[in-house]
């Protein structure tokens, strides 16, 4: 992979990481500041459902944050863009679609087919 490509991916991943961390901070402050009192149980249930939904989103984003940090570490160690299964280069097209990926499209397809066959 070209140095310019790695720099572009590093910049993109760093910006995405900053955005996710800012959103996480806003969620925490938003949930601690809200002290609404709803006499109607339906309104209270709607608020709780919204909060639960937001927490599920943030949980998924926390996993993405971890993957982004790992990808940034791979960039620093010059292992970014190399499939961890077969050792071949991951295409730039795939990395643009999923910059945190650790597998080439062929290895990932095989893994997903195996998971499907095993019912995982």
C-alpha positions as CSV (number, residue, x, y, z in Angstrom):
1,X,0.0,0.0,0.0
2,X,1.3,3.4,-0.8
3,X,2.3,5.8,1.9
4,X,-0.3,8.4,0.7
5,X,-3.1,5.8,1.0
6,X,-2.1,4.9,4.5
7,X,-2.0,8.6,5.5
8,X,-5.5,9.1,4.0
9,X,-6.8,6.1,5.9
10,X,-5.2,7.3,9.1
11,X,-6.7,10.8,8.7
12,X,-10.2,9.3,8.0
13,X,-10.0,6.9,11.0
14,X,-8.7,9.6,13.4
15,X,-11.6,11.9,12.4
16,X,-14.1,9.1,12.8
17,X,-12.7,8.2,16.2
18,X,-13.0,11.9,17.4
19,X,-16.6,12.0,16.2
20,X,-17.5,8.8,18.0
21,X,-15.9,9.9,21.2
22,X,-17.7,13.3,21.1
23,X,-21.0,11.6,20.5
24,X,-20.4,9.2,23.4
25,X,-19.6,12.2,25.7
26,X,-22.8,14.0,24.6
27,X,-24.9,10.9,25.3
28,X,-23.5,10.5,28.9
29,X,-24.1,14.2,29.7
30,X,-27.5,14.1,28.1
31,X,-28.6,11.2,30.2
32,X,-27.3,12.5,33.4
33,X,-28.8,16.0,33.0
34,X,-32.3,14.9,32.1
35,X,-34.4,14.8,35.3
36,X,-37.9,14.8,33.8
37,X,-40.9,13.7,35.8
38,X,-43.6,12.1,33.7
39,X,-46.9,11.4,35.5
40,X,-48.1,9.5,32.4
41,X,-46.6,5.9,32.3
42,X,-46.7,5.9,28.5
43,X,-44.5,9.0,28.3
44,X,-42.1,7.5,30.8
45,X,-42.0,4.2,28.8
46,X,-41.3,6.1,25.6
47,X,-38.4,7.9,27.3
48,X,-37.0,4.7,28.6
49,X,-37.3,3.0,25.2
50,X,-35.5,6.0,23.6
51,X,-32.7,5.8,26.2
52,X,-32.3,2.0,25.7
53,X,-32.1,2.5,21.9
54,X,-29.5,5.1,22.4
55,X,-27.5,2.9,24.7
56,X,-27.6,0.1,22.2
57,X,-26.3,2.4,19.5
58,X,-23.5,3.6,21.8
59,X,-22.6,0.0,22.6
60,X,-22.1,-0.7,18.9
61,X,-20.1,2.5,18.6
62,X,-17.9,1.5,21.5
63,X,-17.1,-1.7,19.6
64,X,-16.3,0.4,16.5
65,X,-14.1,2.7,18.5
66,X,-12.1,-0.4,19.6
67,X,-11.8,-1.5,16.0
68,X,-10.7,1.9,14.8
69,X,-8.0,2.0,17.5
70,X,-6.8,-1.4,16.4
71,X,-6.7,-0.2,12.8
72,X,-4.7,2.9,13.7
73,X,-2.3,0.6,15.6
74,X,-1.9,-1.6,12.4
75,X,-1.2,1.5,10.4
76,X,1.6,2.4,12.8
77,X,3.1,-1.1,12.7
78,X,2.8,-1.4,8.9
79,X,0.4,-4.3,9.0
80,X,-2.7,-2.3,7.9
81,X,-4.2,-3.5,4.6
82,X,-2.8,-7.1,5.0
83,X,-5.3,-9.9,5.5
84,X,-4.7,-11.6,8.9
85,X,-6.0,-14.9,7.5
86,X,-4.0,-15.3,4.2
87,X,-1.4,-12.6,4.4
88,X,-2.4,-11.1,1.0
89,X,-3.1,-7.4,0.5
90,X,-6.6,-6.2,1.1
91,X,-7.9,-4.2,-1.8
92,X,-8.1,-0.4,-1.5
93,X,-11.7,-0.6,-2.6
94,X,-12.5,-2.9,0.4
95,X,-10.6,-0.7,2.8
96,X,-12.6,2.3,1.6
97,X,-15.8,0.5,2.2
98,X,-14.7,-0.9,5.6
99,X,-11.5,0.8,6.8
100,X,-11.4,-1.3,10.0
101,X,-11.4,-4.7,8.2
102,X,-8.8,-7.2,8.9
103,X,-9.6,-9.7,6.1
104,X,-9.6,-9.6,2.4
105,X,-13.0,-10.2,0.7
106,X,-12.2,-13.8,-0.2
107,X,-11.3,-14.8,3.4
108,X,-14.2,-12.9,4.9
109,X,-16.6,-14.5,2.4
110,X,-15.3,-18.0,3.3
111,X,-15.6,-17.2,7.1
112,X,-19.2,-16.0,6.6
113,X,-20.1,-19.1,4.6
114,X,-18.7,-21.3,7.3
115,X,-20.6,-19.4,10.0
116,X,-23.8,-19.7,8.0
117,X,-23.2,-23.5,7.5
118,X,-22.6,-23.9,11.2
119,X,-25.6,-21.8,12.2
120,X,-23.5,-19.3,14.1
